[in-house]
Structure formats: structure tokens, C-alpha cells
């Protein structure tokens, strides 16, 4: 069991070694006799963009209002008894359909 854990540990170190490798970019206190001083200056690019054309705004007149709704009244007298009889007849039909 100890050898299995040791082999896994060595394999993990071997796989992760490139991640910890110093690729020569940083010398961490080692002076090799040649110092290169690089000065970085910001580069400013001045791009000219022509102004956009003015926006064309078109105003439309609001639509005309709809015509008024005409309400027609029936001038004949209504018979309340006929309306009641129709309601009773309709209820009887629905009762017959749902119960039989």
C-alpha cells in the first residue's frame, strides 16, 4: 500500500513539474551579468470616426378617433312574462339533458 501511494505521488509530481518550471523569464535574484532594461511606453492610437448623420425624426399624426357606436333601442314594449317563460323552458331543457 505504501508503494502504491509513493508511485501516485511521484506520478503527480512528474505531471505537475512543467507547471512549476521557470522558463527563463524570471531570474529570481540570479544575476547573469547582463541586464536588459525594457521601458514600456503606452501607445495611444488616435482613430478618427466621422460623426454620425443626424437622426431623422418623423412625426405621424395620431389616427382619427373611431366613429361613435350607435345604440339602437327597440321601441316595442317587452313582455316580462314571455322572458320568464323562456327562462323556465330553458331550465327545464337543461334539467332534462343533465338528469336523463
C-alpha positions in Angstrom: 0.0 0.0 0.0 2.9 2.3 0.8 4.5 1.7 -2.6 1.2 2.4 -4.4 0.9 5.8 -2.7 4.5 6.6 -3.4 4.1 5.8 -7.1 1.0 8.0 -7.3 2.8 10.8 -5.5 5.8 10.6 -7.9 3.4 10.5 -10.9 1.7 13.6 -9.6 5.0 15.4 -9.2 6.1 14.4 -12.6 2.9 15.6 -14.2 2.9 18.9 -12.3 6.6 19.7 -12.8 6.2 21.7 -16.0 3.7 24.0 -14.2 6.4 24.9 -11.7 9.3 25.2 -14.2 10.9 28.5 -14.7 11.1 29.2 -18.4 13.9 31.7 -18.2 11.8 34.7 -18.0 12.3 35.3 -14.3 15.7 35.0 -12.7 14.6 35.4 -9.1 17.8 37.1 -7.7 20.2 35.4 -10.1 22.4 37.9 -11.8 23.9 36.7 -15.0 26.0 39.7 -15.8 23.7 41.2 -18.4 20.7 43.3 -17.5 18.2 44.3 -20.0 16.1 47.2 -19.1 13.0 47.5 -21.2 10.9 50.6 -20.9 7.3 50.2 -21.9 5.6 53.3 -23.1 1.9 53.4 -23.6 0.8 53.6 -27.3 -2.1 55.9 -27.9 -4.0 55.3 -31.2 -6.0 58.3 -32.3 -8.7 57.0 -34.5 -11.0 59.4 -36.3 -14.6 58.4 -36.6 -16.8 60.8 -38.6 -19.8 62.0 -36.7 -23.0 60.1 -37.5 -25.6 61.7 -39.6 -28.3 63.5 -37.7 -31.3 61.3 -36.9 -34.3 61.8 -39.0 -37.4 62.0 -36.8 -40.7 61.6 -38.4 -43.8 62.5 -36.5 -47.0 60.9 -37.6 -50.4 62.4 -36.9 -52.4 60.3 -34.4 -55.1 58.2 -36.1 -58.6 59.6 -36.1 -60.9 58.5 -33.3 -63.2 55.6 -34.1 -66.7 56.5 -35.0 -69.2 56.6 -32.2 -71.1 53.3 -31.6 -74.7 53.7 -32.3 -77.1 52.2 -29.8 -80.4 51.2 -31.1 -83.3 50.9 -28.8 -86.3 48.8 -29.5 -89.4 50.9 -29.2 -91.7 47.9 -28.8 -92.8 47.1 -25.2 -91.2 44.0 -23.7 -93.3 41.4 -22.1 -91.7 40.2 -18.8 -93.9 37.1 -18.7 -92.5 35.9 -22.0 -88.9 36.4 -20.8 -89.7 34.4 -17.6 -91.4 31.6 -19.5 -88.4 31.3 -21.8 -86.1 31.1 -18.8 -88.2 28.4 -17.2 -88.4 26.4 -20.5 -84.6 26.7 -20.9 -84.0 25.5 -17.4 -86.4 22.5 -18.0 -84.5 21.5 -21.1 -81.1 21.7 -19.3 -82.5 19.7 -16.4 -83.8 17.0 -18.7 -80.5 16.8 -20.5 -78.4 16.6 -17.4 -80.6 14.2 -15.4 -81.7 11.6 -18.1 
